[in-house]
Amino acid sequence: MSPSHLLSSIRRLWKSDAGVMYALGQKAWLLLVGPVNLLIITVFTSPSAQGFYYTFSSIMALQSFAELGFYIVIINFASHEWSALRIDESGAIQGDRHALSRLVSLGRFVFRWYSVTAIMFTIGAGLLGWLLMGRQTSVEIPWQIPWVILALLTGLNFWALPFTYILEGCNQLASLNQFRLRQAIVMNISFWAILPFFGPLWGLVGIALVSLLTLMHFLLIHHRNFFRPFWRHAETENIHWFMEIWPMQWRLGAQGMVNYFLTSVFTPIIFYYHGSVDAGRMGMTCQVLSGLQSISNVWNQTKTPAYGMLVAKKKFGELDSLWKKNSGISILVLLLGGGAFLLALETLASLQLSLAARLLTPSITFVMLGATLLGQIVQCEASYLRAHKKEPLLLIGIGTGLLSGLLAWQLGKIYGSMGIGLASLAATSLFSFPGATIIWWRCRKQWHQQEGGRMKDEG
């Protein structure tokens, strides 16, 4: 293939699915800078400070607990209304008035909900971190001031999240993912500039501040016309929260309350029972695995609005084809990335480089990677089911979170990081993966048969 033909093919691919390409660009950037961040943290941070750094991050991940999975509801419900809407050249929403009214109704509700929840999250997470890290009296690291500022900034970022979810549900993925790519670049550069002089804790504060400022600019400048109806449009037809949203929201909320125990609780458990140094190893390894899973999620995550619109139009054949293709790519990417990471760990250990001491051993990482892979398959199945505005994985989600958290607490206390890895693998392989797969198979068959029969009766 000639260079000109290859360039032409890349341009066509970019134009046909810019949302995916920008998302891949963001993940590629994170993949590229990931090793750089690990190296910088190793060079400029003590093992104890590394533990505080990843414990900071893990406690801030409590926003998944506070969010209660509501973002999934927002994206899927918005995508169904967007099937009758479009965006014009000025960035304003055009199309069916009833669909626009329902979209505005959804947006106003979630904006209010996130405002209250952001306040509760800031107070709750701030107090929890203060109590947990205050136990480490033997380590003299000035964590108090950066922790308070980080909690406040993270709360403000949390408040702004629903605006991006509305955009995502309305299939504005090219613009949104382009912004996320640029934001990721600026955030990493800020972190690199701050860490050598002020340490990793202030580096996290810098990341949170840059995230908030860039997000406000994106929403208030680039998408002001898109959000104008949410402040001015009269609601002629509302989405009924109790009848439509609540049946899905409470199921996702119940799962959201326990999702924190799947991975984010691992570092605080090690911090509590085994100290900040071991917590640093767990946190750094979990960050790499989370990054790999985030990259593999791109193919399904960017197609969530498309899945919802296909369900709304009852094009189930197209839905199945698109989902199988993207899920296959997702799992393959995670396998390749995980294999590369294990190889890198073995190489670091054999060369006896200092970075190897900052990460978990290859054997523990292998166990955790197995749990991550099974969990990714479940995520693919969940994206398919939730496109139908239903949540049949309630018991699976709650059971997996509680089982993982309980086993991690008990095994982690006794066996350390290997106990955590075995706990995660046991919860996913014995409960989450088989249960979710059975439910996916049954629901797919039942729902599509019902819709097919209803269309036949209407015909």
Residue pairs with C-beta under 8 A, 6 or more apart in sequence:
1 9
13 21
14 21
17 302
18 173
18 174
18 177
18 178
19 171
19 173
19 174
19 176
19 177
19 302
20 173
20 177
20 298
20 299
20 302
20 303
22 173
22 174
22 177
22 178
22 180
22 181
23 173
23 177
23 180
23 181
23 298
23 301
23 302
24 295
24 298
25 177
25 181
26 177
26 180
26 181
26 184
27 294
27 295
27 298
28 295
29 181
29 184
29 185
29 188
30 184
30 291
30 294
30 295
31 291
31 295
31 337
33 188
34 287
34 288
34 291
36 192
37 188
37 191
38 284
38 288
38 355
38 358
38 359
39 355
40 192
40 195
40 196
41 50
41 53
41 195
41 200
41 284
41 358
42 50
42 354
42 355
42 358
44 195
44 196
44 199
44 200
45 53
45 195
45 199
45 200
47 276
47 277
47 280
47 358
48 139
48 141
48 276
48 277
48 280
49 141
49 199
49 200
49 201
49 276
50 200
50 276
50 277
50 280
50 283
50 284
50 358
51 271
51 275
51 276
51 277
51 278
51 279
51 280
51 283
52 133
52 136
52 139
52 141
52 143
52 200
52 201
52 276
53 200
53 201
53 203
53 204
53 280
53 283
54 267
54 279
54 280
54 282
54 283
54 284
54 286
54 287
55 129
55 132
55 133
55 267
55 268
55 271
55 276
55 279
55 283
56 129
56 143
56 146
56 147
56 150
56 201
56 204
57 204
57 267
57 283
57 287
58 264
58 265
58 266
58 267
58 268
58 283
59 125
59 128
59 129
59 132
59 268
60 125
60 150
60 151
60 154
60 204
61 260
61 264
62 121
62 124
62 125
62 128
62 260
62 264
63 121
63 125
63 154
63 158
64 256
64 259
64 260
64 264
65 256
65 257
65 259
65 260
66 117
66 120
66 121
66 124
66 125
66 158
67 117
67 158
67 161
67 256
68 249
68 252
68 253
68 254
68 256
68 257
69 249
69 252
69 253
69 255
69 256
69 259
70 110
70 113
70 114
70 162
70 249
70 252
70 253
70 256
71 161
71 162
71 165
72 252
72 386
72 391
73 245
73 248
73 249
73 252
74 106
74 110
74 162
74 165
74 166
74 169
75 165
75 168
75 169
75 304
75 305
75 308
76 169
76 248
76 304
76 308
76 386
76 387
76 389
77 106
77 169
77 239
77 244
77 245
77 389
78 103
78 106
78 165
78 166
78 168
78 169
78 170
78 305
79 169
79 170
79 171
79 304
79 305
79 306
79 307
79 308
79 309
79 312
79 387
80 308
80 309
80 311
80 312
80 389
81 99
81 100
81 102
81 103
81 106
82 99
82 103
82 169
82 170
82 171
82 305
82 309
83 99
83 308
83 309
83 312
83 313
84 95
84 96
84 98
84 99
85 93
85 94
85 95
85 96
85 99
85 100
85 103
85 170
86 93
86 94
86 95
87 93
87 94
87 170
87 172
87 226
88 94
90 225
91 222
91 223
91 224
91 225
91 226
92 225
92 226
92 228
92 229
93 100
93 103
93 170
93 226
93 229
97 236
98 236
98 237
100 229
100 233
101 233
101 234
101 235
101 236
101 237
101 238
102 237
102 238
102 239
103 166
103 170
104 229
104 230
104 233
104 235
105 235
105 237
105 238
105 239
106 166
106 239
106 245
107 162
107 166
107 227
107 230
108 230
108 235
109 239
109 241
109 245
110 162
110 165
110 166
111 162
111 163
111 230
113 162
114 158
114 159
114 161
114 162
115 159
117 158
118 155
118 156
118 158
118 159
119 155
121 154
121 155
121 158
122 151
122 152
122 154
122 155
122 158
125 151
125 154
125 155
126 147
126 148
126 151
126 152
129 147
129 151
130 144
130 147
132 268
132 271
132 272
133 143
133 147
135 272
136 271
136 275
136 276
139 276
141 201
143 201
146 201
146 202
146 204
146 205
147 201
149 205
150 201
150 204
150 205
150 208
153 205
153 208
153 209
153 211
153 212
154 208
156 212
157 208
157 211
157 212
157 215
160 212
160 215
160 216
160 219
163 219
163 223
163 227
164 176
164 215
164 219
166 227
167 175
167 176
167 223
167 226
168 176
168 304
168 305
169 304
169 305
169 308
170 226
170 305
171 305
171 306
171 309
172 223
172 226
173 302
173 305
175 222
175 223
177 302
179 214
179 218
179 222
182 214
183 210
183 211
183 214
183 215
183 218
186 210
186 214
187 207
187 210
187 211
187 214
190 203
190 206
190 207
190 209
190 210
191 203
191 204
191 206
191 207
193 206
194 202
194 203
194 205
194 206
195 202
195 203
219 227
239 245
244 389
247 390
247 391
248 386
248 389
248 390
248 391
251 391
251 393
251 394
252 391
254 394
254 397
254 398
255 391
255 393
255 394
255 397
255 398
255 401
257 401
258 397
258 398
258 400
258 401
258 402
258 405
259 397
259 401
260 401
260 405
261 401
261 402
261 404
261 405
261 408
262 375
262 400
262 401
262 404
262 405
262 424
262 427
263 286
263 290
263 424
265 405
265 408
266 282
266 286
266 408
266 412
266 420
266 424
267 279
267 282
267 283
267 286
268 279
269 408
269 409
269 412
269 413
269 420
270 278
270 279
270 282
270 412
270 416
270 417
270 420
271 278
271 279
273 412
273 413
273 416
274 416
278 416
278 417
280 358
281 357
281 358
281 359
281 360
281 417
282 360
282 417
282 420
284 358
284 359
285 359
285 360
285 364
285 365
285 368
286 368
288 341
288 359
289 338
289 341
289 365
289 368
289 369
289 372
292 334
292 337
292 338
292 341
292 372
293 334
293 372
293 375
293 376
295 333
295 334
295 337
296 330
296 331
296 333
296 334
296 337
296 376
297 330
297 376
297 379
298 330
299 326
299 327
299 329
299 330
299 333
300 323
300 326
300 327
300 330
300 379
300 380
300 383
301 383
303 322
303 323
303 326
303 383
304 383
304 387
306 322
307 319
307 322
307 323
307 383
307 384
307 387
308 387
308 389
310 316
310 318
310 319
310 322
310 387
311 319
311 387
311 388
311 389
314 451
314 455
316 448
316 451
316 452
319 384
319 387
323 380
323 383
323 384
326 380
327 377
327 380
327 384
330 376
330 380
331 373
331 376
331 377
331 380
334 372
334 373
334 376
335 373
338 369
338 372
338 373
341 365
341 369
342 362
342 365
342 366
342 369
345 356
345 359
345 361
345 362
345 365
346 362
348 355
348 356
348 359
349 356
349 361
349 362
359 365
360 368
360 417
360 421
363 418
364 417
364 418
364 421
365 421
367 418
367 421
367 422
367 424
367 425
368 420
368 421
368 424
368 425
370 425
370 428
370 429
371 421
371 424
371 425
371 427
371 428
371 429
374 425
374 428
374 429
374 432
374 433
375 428
375 432
375 433
377 433
377 436
377 437
378 393
378 396
378 428
378 432
378 433
378 436
378 437
381 393
381 436
381 437
381 439
381 440
382 393
382 436
384 440
384 444
385 391
385 392
385 393
385 439
385 440
385 443
385 444
388 443
388 447
390 443
390 447
392 439
392 443
393 436
393 439
395 435
396 431
396 432
396 435
396 436
396 439
399 431
399 432
399 435
400 427
400 428
400 431
400 432
403 426
403 427
403 431
404 423
404 424
404 427
404 428
407 422
407 423
407 424
407 426
407 427
408 419
408 420
408 423
408 424
410 419
410 423
411 419
411 420
411 422
411 423
412 419
412 420
412 423
413 419
415 422
